[in-house]
Amino acid sequence: MKRHVLILGAGFAGLELATRLSETVPDAVRVTLLDRNDSFYFGYSKLEVMLGRESADAVKMPYRDIAKDGVEFRQERVVGIDPVTRRVATDAGVHDADFLVVAMGADYDMAATPGFEAGGHEYYTLAGAERLRDALADFQGGRVLVSVLGAPFKCPPAPFEGSFLLHEHFTRQGIRDDVQMATTFPMQRPVPVTGEVSQMFREGLAARGVEELPQELVTSIDPAARVAQLKSGKTMPYDLFVGIPVHRAPDPLAASGLAVDGWVPVDQTNLRTRFPNVYAIGDVNSGPRTVPKAGIFAESAALVVADDIAAEISGGEAPAPYEGWGICYAEFGHGLVSKVEVNFLGGPSPVAARNEPSLAYAAEKAEFGASRRARWFGR
């Protein structure tokens, strides 16, 4: 009899896990893939929507296109999780699993920063990217403040990509000289993987005239006065405020007993939680060492979990430990894309290779997206 693998969340992690299981053990498992949404889109697509280069509909890939042996997709919202019995309640019913994989990602707490919902903009959601696109169409100049409102957050380069692309947008509009740009963030430096990688982003900000304000956290904004309050006690005026929202784990996890200090702790070698046959992969998990919340690391974790499940069923050898390896492409504007190859867990400290922005890496990034689209959706 086939074992039932229930995957909660159809992002990078859930899609790759379902695909890998379908490829490697189709006769041993049946997979149910749940997600509250009806479609998937790459995180970087929101930057294209923000700039008006793509519509929201154009970047979506409907889950109905998934056609993998032994995989059933169901659009349902998870409302309760019992990790002891591996029973999951949704808005459509109840699912019991032999193996439960939590890959629900991270949600956004827009209300965590007072004034942000009423007077700020963001591009971490498609709807937010659309609203920012419309605001940019009317913006004629002034002070632009791009702020990371809390850590951890998805995709470490994304706040700085936003600044680079806004610089490009204002330049193309012919108003860059009328715009003063600054970015605040709570970290010591941007993209703090290694000093070499951070320096590439610092140089990018400086070359584009974006003031860098590290270890500064915006705690609230006053939309009427257009002033941001910083934790340090300082204030910063703005005409356009763009925030990277505070992240949190999805609601059902707090009540489930899975989450500790906000996220789901795992054994980072195999992504297992403390509950038997229950895994957590992607943005939702945490461990003794930091692995950023980004799709490529979720994808590589899914490969380990798929092989671990297969080994558990067959009694075979466990897979090699998860290393937190991945390649990250970052937009620098004007068609230039950088590439960072990084391994977070394979050694005593993270190792990363810095590759300068180029048109060649832009082509690599396009191929990266095309290959995942074909692998997961067959198109």
Secondary structure as UniProt FT lines:
FT   STRAND          3..8
FT   HELIX           12..24
FT   TURN            26..28
FT   STRAND          29..35
FT   STRAND          39..40
FT   TURN            43..44
FT   HELIX           45..50
FT   TURN            51..52
FT   HELIX           56..59
FT   STRAND          61..62
FT   HELIX           63..65
FT   TURN            69..70
FT   STRAND          71..75
FT   STRAND          78..82
FT   TURN            83..86
FT   STRAND          87..90
FT   TURN            91..92
FT   STRAND          93..96
FT   STRAND          99..102
FT   STRAND          107..109
FT   HELIX           110..112
FT   TURN            114..115
FT   HELIX           116..119
FT   HELIX           126..138
FT   STRAND          142..148
FT   TURN            156..157
FT   HELIX           158..173
FT   HELIX           176..178
FT   STRAND          179..185
FT   TURN            192..193
FT   HELIX           195..207
FT   TURN            208..209
FT   STRAND          210..214
FT   STRAND          218..222
FT   TURN            223..226
FT   STRAND          227..230
FT   TURN            231..232
FT   STRAND          235..237
FT   STRAND          240..244
FT   STRAND          246..248
FT   HELIX           251..256
FT   TURN            261..262
FT   STRAND          263..265
FT   TURN            268..271
FT   TURN            276..277
FT   STRAND          278..280
FT   HELIX           282..284
FT   STRAND          285..286
FT   HELIX           295..314
FT   STRAND          325..333
FT   TURN            334..335
FT   STRAND          336..343
FT   STRAND          351..358
FT   HELIX           359..377
//
